[in-house]
Amino acid sequence: MPSFRNSRSVLTVRSCTAALIATLTLASNAPAQDQDVRLEITQQTGAAIKLALPSFVAGSSTAEYARLMHEVAAQDLEYSMVFDIVDPRVYPSVAPGETIPWDSWRSTGARALVHGEVSMEGTTLVVEFRLYDVATGRQVDGKRYRNSLAGRTEASVAHMVRQVAHMFNDDAVLHYTGVRGVAATQVAFVSNREAPEGTPQKELFVMSYDGERQRRITYNRSIALSPSFSPQGDRIAYQTWVARDGFPRAEIHMILKTGGQPTVLLGCDGTNNGPSFSPDGTQIAVSSSCSGNSEIWLLNDNGSRRRQITHNPGSDVSPAWSPNADQLVFVSDRGGSQQLYVMDATGLNTRRLSTPGGQKDDPAWQPVRGDLIAFTASTGGNNFDIFVYDLHTDRVHQLTSGRGRKEAPSWSPDGRQLVFEWAQGSSVQIWMMGFDGSHQRMLTSVGSNVTPAWGNRP
């Protein structure tokens, strides 16, 4: 089978040339942001909450579990875009069993304090978290997690410990914001890491939100691209190239997050790509050339009741839903260059977004407030960066910078973070960042990894 490029963009739909596969030379830290840009976006979600996270209390048999859990919890809370961890060097010294010295904790500037304890009851690991308001010294939340260690491997225990830390983070975020955090969610992506050398094969993988437990879920020996998680977090729609009668055809398939046999949702002749689940999971928007030209179609989540909703001589691709499912953003070259457009979900009232610059691609609508649309745009040469368009102000903010192609942004379910692919040199890897471009970190490092999609917890 011949090699094909990712067909997210209009240019790619037309050319279907060889896949862009790259290796990342570790990139720079988060790009410097204009102060007004950072402030404007931050004001939409509220200032970070100063939180103190002292070491967890543990006995000798649980000390290693407590250390790992504290490490993961600190990372989760810091990257949540809700909390700012107070520097441990200013923490007061507290002996085990001593009454919490609230005056000393207030002097650290902390608004909240987490107290954690890890113990064993037989073969059951017991973890208790208490969340305190420092100003009043009052406990505002508390969680207890119990997990049996019987019969578990060392790797399984480590994963369970990480999951407990993730769940606490998500509960803490929920307490302060009303929207559950995303540390216990997963990210789907496409990788060639297990492909036979010299082949274009790319398969679908799933990993924890922080890059842990990366595992393959398709075995099609073909090219998978552009996954889209169902809102329920249990299914993934994606594009794949399949040989039909000796010729390659781009189809839309569906698979369970746990793997198994995929089903065909759309397999007509032509190019079918860019699946996007509606917020309620009942519909999927795709770009398809079933009618001869690349247009936006809607189909039910089982592939039935297909409806074409755009009709124009240009190419329309990369649809993405608004949070309330009444609109779609997509990419079109109907005006001569590749730009972003918004239309009603019926295909009516189409308007172009006033985004400056050259080629645009990969729009993604912020899933909670719905006031931001992330997208990719050319920034000169072979460089592409991630931007957000503010629907309230019609302003565009740049989130990434530096050499390489930063593409395919996907929002976290709480709308506070994004994953994206970053190609530089001869590799491409999956990265994560906050909604304002801060807190950038690389999640993958083996093989070439593209088109991430952030999913909800099932």
C-alpha positions in Angstrom: 0.0 0.0 0.0 1.4 3.5 -0.8 2.2 6.0 1.9 -0.2 8.9 2.6 0.0 12.1 4.5 -2.3 13.0 7.3 -5.4 14.2 5.4 -6.6 16.8 8.0 -5.8 19.8 5.7 -7.3 20.8 2.4 -4.0 20.7 0.8 -3.5 17.1 2.0 -7.0 16.0 0.9 -6.1 17.1 -2.6 -2.6 15.6 -2.8 -2.5 12.6 -0.5 1.3 12.6 -0.5 3.7 10.7 1.8 3.2 10.8 5.5 5.0 13.5 7.5 7.0 11.5 10.1 9.4 13.4 12.4 11.6 13.2 15.6 11.6 15.8 18.1 14.8 17.5 19.4 13.7 18.5 22.9 12.1 21.9 22.5 12.4 24.9 24.6 10.3 25.8 27.6 6.9 27.4 27.3 7.0 30.4 24.9 7.0 33.9 26.3 3.4 35.2 26.3 2.3 38.9 26.0 1.2 39.9 29.4 -2.2 41.1 28.3 -2.9 37.9 26.4 -2.0 35.7 29.4 -4.1 38.0 31.7 -7.1 38.0 29.4 -7.3 34.3 29.1 -6.5 33.6 32.8 -9.3 36.0 33.8 -11.8 33.7 32.1 -11.0 30.8 34.4 -9.9 32.5 37.6 -6.6 33.0 39.4 -4.7 29.9 40.5 -5.4 28.7 44.1 -2.3 28.6 46.3 -2.1 25.1 47.7 0.3 23.5 50.2 1.1 19.8 49.7 3.4 18.5 52.5 4.7 15.0 52.3 2.1 12.3 53.1 2.1 10.5 56.4 3.1 6.8 56.0 4.6 3.9 57.8 7.7 1.9 56.7 5.6 -0.5 54.6 3.8 2.2 52.7 6.5 4.9 52.5 7.3 4.1 48.8 3.6 4.2 47.9 3.2 7.5 49.7 6.3 9.0 47.9 5.0 8.0 44.5 1.4 9.2 45.3 2.7 12.6 46.5 4.9 13.0 43.4 2.0 12.3 41.1 -0.5 14.4 43.0 1.9 17.4 43.0 2.3 17.0 39.2 -1.5 16.7 38.7 -2.4 19.6 40.9 0.3 21.9 39.3 -0.7 21.0 35.7 -4.4 21.3 36.5 -4.3 25.1 35.7 -6.4 25.5 38.9 -3.7 25.2 41.6 -0.3 26.8 42.3 1.8 24.6 44.6 3.4 26.7 47.4 7.2 26.2 47.6 7.9 23.4 50.1 10.9 25.4 51.4 8.5 27.7 53.3 6.4 24.9 54.9 6.5 25.0 58.7 8.0 22.0 60.4 5.2 19.8 62.0 5.9 16.7 64.1 3.6 13.6 63.6 0.5 13.9 65.6 1.0 17.6 66.3 -1.9 20.0 65.9 -1.8 21.8 62.6 -0.1 25.3 63.2 -2.6 27.3 61.2 -0.9 30.7 61.8 2.4 29.3 60.4 0.6 27.9 57.3 -1.2 31.2 56.7 2.2 32.9 56.6 3.1 30.7 53.5 0.4 32.4 51.4 -1.4 29.0 51.0 -5.2 29.2 50.6 -5.6 25.4 50.8 -3.7 22.6 52.5 -3.7 18.9 51.6 -3.1 16.3 54.4 -2.5 12.8 53.1 -2.1 9.5 54.9 -1.2 6.1 53.5 -1.6 2.9 55.5 -2.2 -0.9 55.1 -5.1 -2.9 56.5 -4.1 -6.4 55.8 -3.5 -6.5 52.0 -5.6 -3.4 51.4 -3.9 -0.1 50.8 -5.8 2.8 52.4 -5.3 6.4 51.4 -6.9 9.3 53.1 -6.9 12.9 51.8 -8.1 15.9 53.8 -8.5 19.3 52.1 -8.4 22.3 54.5 -9.2 25.9 54.1 -6.1 27.6 55.6 -7.8 30.9 56.5 -10.3 29.1 58.8 -8.5 25.9 59.6 -11.7 24.1 58.6 -11.7 20.8 56.6 -13.7 21.4 53.4 -13.4 18.0 51.8 -12.1 14.5 52.5 -11.7 11.3 50.5 -10.8 7.8 51.4 -9.6 5.3 48.7 -9.2 1.6 49.4 -7.6 -0.8 47.0 -6.6 -4.5 47.5 -2.9 -5.3 46.6 -3.6 -9.0 46.7 -2.4 -10.7 43.4 -1.2 -7.5 41.9 2.1 -7.1 40.0 4.5 -4.4 40.9 3.6 -2.5 37.8 -0.1 -2.9 38.5 0.3 -1.6 42.1 2.2 1.5 40.7 -0.5 2.2 38.3 -3.2 1.9 41.0 -1.2 4.3 43.2 -1.0 6.8 40.3 -4.7 6.4 39.7 -5.6 7.2 43.3 -3.5 10.4 43.0 -5.3 11.3 39.8 -8.7 10.7 41.4 -7.8 13.0 44.3 -6.7 15.7 41.9 -10.0 15.5 40.0 -12.0 15.6 43.2 -10.0 18.7 44.4 -10.5 20.5 41.1 -14.3 19.7 41.2 -14.5 21.1 44.8 -13.1 24.4 43.8 -14.4 24.9 40.3 -17.5 22.8 39.9 -16.0 20.9 36.9 -14.2 17.6 37.5 -10.5 17.5 36.7 -9.0 15.5 33.9 -6.1 13.6 35.5 -8.0 10.3 35.4 -8.7 10.7 31.6 -6.9 9.3 28.6 -5.5 10.5 25.3 -5.7 8.6 22.0 -3.0 9.1 19.4 -1.5 7.5 16.3 2.0 6.1 16.3 4.4 4.1 14.0 6.4 2.8 17.0 5.5 -0.8 16.3 5.4 -0.7 12.5 7.8 -3.0 10.6 10.8 -1.0 9.4 10.3 0.6 5.9 6.5 0.5 6.1 4.1 3.5 6.5 2.0 1.6 9.1 0.5 3.7 11.8 -1.8 2.3 14.6 -4.1 3.8 17.2 -2.8 4.0 20.8 -4.2 5.1 24.1 -2.3 6.5 27.1 -3.0 8.1 30.5 -3.3 11.9 30.3 0.3 12.3 31.6 1.8 9.9 29.1 1.9 6.8 31.3 0.7 3.3 30.2 0.8 3.8 26.4 -0.8 0.8 24.7 -1.8 -0.1 21.2 -5.5 -0.8 20.4 -5.6 -1.4 16.6 -3.8 -4.1 14.6 -4.9 -3.2 11.1 -1.4 -3.0 9.5 -2.5 0.2 7.8 -2.5 3.9 8.4 -4.8 5.3 11.2 -5.2 9.0 11.6 -7.3 11.7 13.4 -9.0 9.8 16.3 -12.0 11.4 18.0 -13.2 10.2 21.5 -16.9 9.8 22.1 -18.1 12.1 24.9 -18.7 9.0 27.0 -15.0 8.1 26.7 -15.7 4.6 25.6 -15.4 4.7 21.8 -13.0 6.2 19.3 -13.8 7.1 15.7 -10.8 7.5 13.4 -9.7 7.6 9.8 -7.9 4.6 8.3 -6.6 3.7 4.8 -7.9 0.3 3.6 -7.2 -1.6 0.5 -10.4 -2.2 -1.5 -10.1 -4.1 -4.8 -6.4 -3.3 -4.9 -6.8 0.4 -4.3 -6.4 2.4 -1.0 -9.5 4.1 0.3 -9.8 6.4 3.3 -12.6 5.2 5.6 -14.0 6.2 9.0 -13.9 3.4 11.5 -15.1 3.0 15.1 -13.4 1.0 17.9 -13.9 0.6 21.6 -11.3 2.3 23.8 -10.3 -1.1 25.1 -9.6 -2.4 21.5 -11.3 -5.2 19.6 -12.7 -5.4 16.1 -13.4 -2.0 14.6 -16.6 -1.3 12.6 -16.9 0.7 9.4 -18.9 4.0 9.7 -18.2 5.5 6.3 -16.6 3.6 3.5 -17.7 5.2 0.2 -15.2 5.8 -2.6 -13.3 9.0 -2.1 -11.5 10.4 0.9 -13.3 10.4 4.3 -11.5 12.0 7.2 -11.6 14.2 10.3 -14.4 12.5 12.4 -15.7 14.6 15.2 -18.3 13.4 17.8 -21.1 15.7 18.7 -21.2 16.7 22.5 -24.0 14.1 23.2 -22.3 11.4 21.2 -25.2 10.7 18.8 -23.7 12.3 15.7 -20.3 12.4 13.9 -19.3 15.2 11.6 -16.8 14.2 8.9 -15.2 15.5 5.7 -16.0 13.3 2.8 -15.6 13.4 -1.0 -18.4 10.8 -1.5 -20.2 13.3 -3.7 -17.1 14.1 -5.6 -15.9 17.2 -3.6 -14.7 17.4 -0.1 -17.8 18.5 1.9 -18.9 18.3 5.6 -21.3 15.5 6.3 -23.2 14.4 9.4 -23.9 10.8 10.3 -25.4 8.9 13.2 -22.9 7.3 15.6 -23.5 3.9 13.9 -22.9 5.3 10.4 -26.5 5.6 9.4 -28.5 8.6 8.2 -25.8 10.4 6.3 -26.5 14.1 5.5 -24.3 16.5 3.4 -24.5 20.0 5.0 -22.0 22.0 2.9 -22.3 22.5 -0.9 -19.7 24.7 -2.6 -16.8 24.3 -5.1 -14.1 24.6 -2.5 -12.9 21.9 -0.1 -14.4 21.8 3.4 -12.6 19.7 6.0 -11.8 19.3 9.7 -15.2 19.9 11.3 -15.5 20.4 15.1 -18.6 20.9 17.2 -19.5 23.8 19.5 -20.2 22.7 23.2 -24.0 23.0 22.7 -23.9 21.2 19.3 -25.7 24.1 17.5 -22.6 25.1 15.4 -19.6 23.6 13.7 -16.2 25.2 12.9 -14.4 23.9 9.9 -11.6 24.7 7.4 -12.3 25.7 3.8 -10.5 27.2 0.8 -13.7 28.5 -0.7 -12.3 32.1 -0.4 -9.1 31.2 -2.1 -6.9 30.3 0.9 -7.3 27.8 3.8 -9.3 29.6 6.5 -11.7 28.9 9.4 -15.5 29.1 9.0 -18.4 28.7 11.5 -21.8 27.5 10.5 -25.0 26.3 12.1 -25.2 22.5 12.5 -27.8 22.6 9.7 -25.2 24.0 7.3 -26.7 27.5 7.2 -25.4 30.9 8.3 -21.8 30.3 7.3 -19.3 33.0 8.2 -15.5 33.3 8.1 -13.6 33.9 11.3 -11.4 37.0 11.2 -8.1 35.2 11.8 -5.0 36.9 10.4 -2.2 35.1 8.6 -1.9 32.3 6.2 -3.0 28.7 6.1 -5.3 27.5 9.0 -6.1 24.0 10.1 -7.2 21.7 12.9 -9.9 23.8 14.7 -11.0 22.6 18.1 -13.8 24.2 20.1 -13.3 24.7 23.8 -15.8 22.2 25.4 -17.0 23.9 28.6 -17.3 27.7 28.2 -17.3 27.5 24.4 -15.6 31.0 24.0 -12.3 29.8 22.5 -11.4 27.9 19.3 -7.9 26.5 19.1 -6.4 26.0 15.7 -3.1 25.6 13.8 -1.7 28.4 11.5 1.4 28.8 9.4 3.9 31.2 11.0 6.4 31.3 8.2 8.7 28.8 6.5 7.8 25.3 7.7 6.7 26.5 11.1 3.2 26.1 12.3 1.9 27.2 15.8 -1.2 26.8 18.0 -3.5 29.8 18.4 -6.8 30.4 20.1 -9.6 32.6 18.7 -11.7 34.4 21.3 -15.3 34.5 20.1 -16.2 37.3 22.5 -13.5 39.7 21.5 -12.6 38.5 18.0 -8.9 38.5 19.2 -6.4 35.8 18.3 -3.8 34.7 20.9 -0.7 32.6 20.0 0.0 29.8 22.5 3.2 28.2 21.1 6.4 29.4 19.4 9.7 28.2 18.3 10.8 26.1 15.3 8.8 23.2 14.0 5.2 22.3 13.3 2.8 22.4 16.2 -0.5 21.0 15.0 -3.7 19.0 15.9 -4.7 20.7 19.2 -7.3 18.8 21.3 -8.9 20.3 24.4 -9.1 18.5 27.8 -12.7 17.7 28.8 -12.6 20.6 31.4 -11.2 23.0 28.8 -8.1 24.0 30.8 -5.5 22.1 28.9 -4.6 21.0 25.4 -2.7 18.2 23.8 -1.0 18.7 20.4 1.7 17.2 18.1 5.0 18.9 17.7 7.3 18.0 14.7 10.9 19.2 14.7 13.7 17.6 12.9 13.0 14.0 12.0 10.3 13.1 14.6 7.0 14.2 15.9 5.8 13.8 19.5 2.7 14.5 21.6 2.8 17.4 24.0 0.5 18.9 26.6 0.1 22.5 27.7 -2.2 24.8 29.6 -5.0 26.9 28.0 -2.7 29.9 28.0 0.4 28.1 26.5 2.1 27.5 29.8 3.2 24.2 31.5 4.3 22.6 28.2 5.7 19.1 28.6 6.3 16.2 26.2 4.2 13.0 26.7 5.7 10.6 24.1 9.2 9.9 23.1 9.3 6.6 21.2 8.5 6.5 17.4 6.6 9.2 15.6 3.3 10.2 17.3 0.5 12.3 15.8 -3.1 13.6 15.9 -3.9 13.3 19.7 -7.5 13.3 20.9 -8.3 13.9 24.6 -11.1 11.7 25.9 -13.4 11.9 28.9 -13.5 9.2 31.6 -16.0 6.4 30.7 
